Amino acid sequence: MVSTLAHDVRSPLTTVRFTLEELREDAGGPAVRMLDAALRQTARISRLAEGLLDLDRISSSGHLQLDRQHVPARALVDDALHYVRSDADVTVAIDEKLSIDVDRQRFEQIVVNLVGNALRYGRPPVVVSIVRDGPTDRLEVRDHGDGIPESLRSTLFSQFAVGGPEGVGLGLWIVRQLAEAHGGRATAEARDPGVAMVVTFPAAAESQPASSESEQPATESRAATESRAATESRAATESRAATESRAATESQPTTESQPAPGESESAAGESRPAAREERSAAGENQ
């Protein structure tokens, strides 16, 4: 029933939006402001239809399918604020270099719902910020109103919790569902003055300290290469030493060809008496 109603609303709404956009191109003066107001309300009804479809999807399957992308945070929030009335007092405080890992369309819906809620129930200025806190990105939409009534604190993110003449009470509930689909959570924090609606979700993968882990294999590879080189160098040194030792051994005379010092002196001693006997015999013959 809900999904059928949402689809039936979107089809004629698209025709109305195209017609208003065509009229605005040729309009001037006060007509431009009126057409802009009509276009904003058309966008609001379109978001309401999307919210009803999300309600039906979550109720039937228990989860939403996300198309997460790595997108610049500041540009994404600026695009989302185009769906908010142009005269709204909204300040964006986001680092231009910050990127987040989100489903673009769903995240825009979170921003629009929170900013619209702050403008509707709080007081300006409304400040939108996104900061990185370690492995977590933190979206904060703060107003400067009277804060949250005590009676609503426990049911703030429930279906039809607030509602009223300008809403149906699904905005914050959808924010919570979308935050949880991103692996995060939605909370409300008191400020003085006002309240901050906070959505936390996992930071983009490239910002995680996984870079140090990616460097570890390279470090281990270098260590293994150096260890292998050292081993090969030692093996080469030992091989050269063994070769030189064999060459030195082969170049020396064998022990059999070199008589021991004792044997040489004994032979010389035996040859001297023999010479004396020969001289004595020669004297006798003379």
Buried (B, 14 or more C-beta within 10 A) or exposed (E): EBBEEBEEBBEEBEEBBEEBEEBBEEBEEEEEEBBBEBBBEBBBBBBBBBBBBBBBBBEEEEEBEBEBBEBBBBEBBBBBBEBBBEEBEBEBEBEEEBBBBBBBEBBBBBBBBBBBBBBBBBBBBBBBBBBBEEEEBBBBBBBBBEBBEEEBEEEBBBBEBBEEEEBBEBBBBBBBBBBBBBEBEBBBEEBEEBBBBBBBBBBBEEBEEEEEEEEEEEEEEEEEEEEEEEEEEEEEEEEEEEEEEEEEEEEEEEEEEEEEEEEEEEEEEEEEEEEEEEEEEEEEEE
